[in-house]
Amino acid sequence: MATIAARLAAAVALCTVIAGTILAQTTPPSGPTVPPKTLPVPKGGESLVINPTKDECNAGWRPGLRWTRVEFDKFCRQLDISK
């Protein structure tokens, strides 16, 4: 049978663990972080459209477009899904 002192010690230990867990839930220290990835900014005279339009998707991929075939197909699938 556990004595009163042993039960009290177990209760104190449990409370200490719980308090330590609560106090450990703090925000990380501020420091150097990785800047968020920015969207590409078009140069003067370029179109603001980054992804292909519905008309471009309907016309299909062709050499000379600003996207690779894989990127073009991916963007067009996403466009179809979103509509």
C-alpha positions in Angstrom: 0.0 0.0 0.0 1.2 3.4 -0.9 1.8 5.8 2.0 0.4 9.3 2.1 3.9 10.7 1.5 4.3 8.6 -1.7 0.9 9.7 -3.0 1.7 13.3 -2.2 5.0 13.0 -4.0 3.3 11.4 -7.1 0.7 14.2 -7.1 3.4 16.9 -6.9 5.4 15.2 -9.7 2.3 15.0 -11.9 1.5 18.7 -11.3 5.1 19.6 -12.1 5.0 17.7 -15.4 1.7 19.4 -16.3 3.0 22.9 -15.4 6.2 22.3 -17.4 4.2 21.2 -20.4 2.0 24.3 -20.2 5.0 26.6 -19.8 6.8 25.0 -22.7 4.0 26.0 -25.1 5.5 29.4 -26.0 6.2 31.0 -29.3 9.5 30.3 -30.9 12.2 33.0 -30.5 12.3 35.6 -33.2 15.2 35.3 -35.5 16.1 34.9 -39.1 13.3 33.4 -41.1 12.9 32.3 -44.7 11.1 35.0 -46.6 7.8 33.9 -48.1 7.9 32.9 -51.8 6.8 35.8 -53.9 4.8 35.7 -57.1 6.7 36.5 -60.3 6.3 40.1 -61.3 5.9 40.7 -65.0 8.3 43.1 -66.7 7.1 46.2 -68.6 4.9 45.2 -71.5 4.3 41.7 -70.3 0.9 40.4 -69.6 -0.2 40.1 -66.0 -1.7 36.7 -66.6 0.6 34.1 -65.0 -1.4 31.0 -65.8 -2.9 30.1 -69.2 -6.3 31.4 -70.0 -9.3 29.2 -70.9 -8.8 30.1 -74.5 -5.1 29.2 -74.4 -6.0 25.9 -72.8 -8.6 25.2 -75.5 -6.0 26.0 -78.2 -3.5 23.6 -76.6 0.2 23.8 -75.9 2.6 24.7 -78.6 6.3 25.5 -78.6 7.1 29.1 -77.8 4.7 29.4 -74.9 6.1 30.6 -71.5 5.2 27.3 -69.9 6.6 23.8 -70.4 4.2 21.2 -71.6 3.9 19.7 -68.1 3.3 23.1 -66.5 0.7 24.0 -69.2 -1.2 20.7 -68.7 -1.1 21.1 -64.9 -2.4 24.7 -65.0 -5.2 23.8 -67.5 -6.3 20.8 -65.3 -6.5 23.1 -62.3 -8.4 25.7 -64.4 -11.0 23.0 -65.4 -11.3 21.8 -61.8 -11.8 25.3 -60.4 -14.7 26.1 -62.8 
